[in-house]
Amino acid sequence: VQLVESGGGSVQAGGSLRLSCTTSGFIIDDYRVGWFRQAPGKEREGVSYISMKDGSTYYADSVKGRFTISTDNAKLTVYLQMNSLNPEDTAVYYCEAEYPIMSDASRLSAGDYDYWGQGTQVSVSS
């Protein structure tokens, strides 16, 4: 399994960015792709996930109503559309995969995820 993130960059507060996670290596659809972020000096935080098994999604309270996760029809790329960005969203964003799905649907914890990409930097200035 391989995951490659792209789309990070610098933006002013109130702006938008779309992150992409290109995936490969999955044999069956029993997996979730999640986005996590880690700011300097802070723990990795779960942002959102999408289940390829049933299409369900999850969002952390801090991003609900601002971020949207989606996938293309082939389920090869997962997108994270980020709107109304603020400086607190500044972090390295990682795409990760839980394969197969083992954890409860109500949580998003990095410890449940088995594969991850190299990360992409998102910087939001005030």
PyMOL commands that set and color helices and strands:
alter all, ss='L'
color gray80, all
select helices_A, chain A and resi 87-89+110-112
alter helices_A, ss='H'
color red, helices_A
select strands_A, chain A and resi 2-6+9-12+17-24+32-38+45-51+57-59+67-71+77-82+91-98+115-116+120-125
alter strands_A, ss='S'
color yellow, strands_A
deselect
rebuild
show_as cartoon
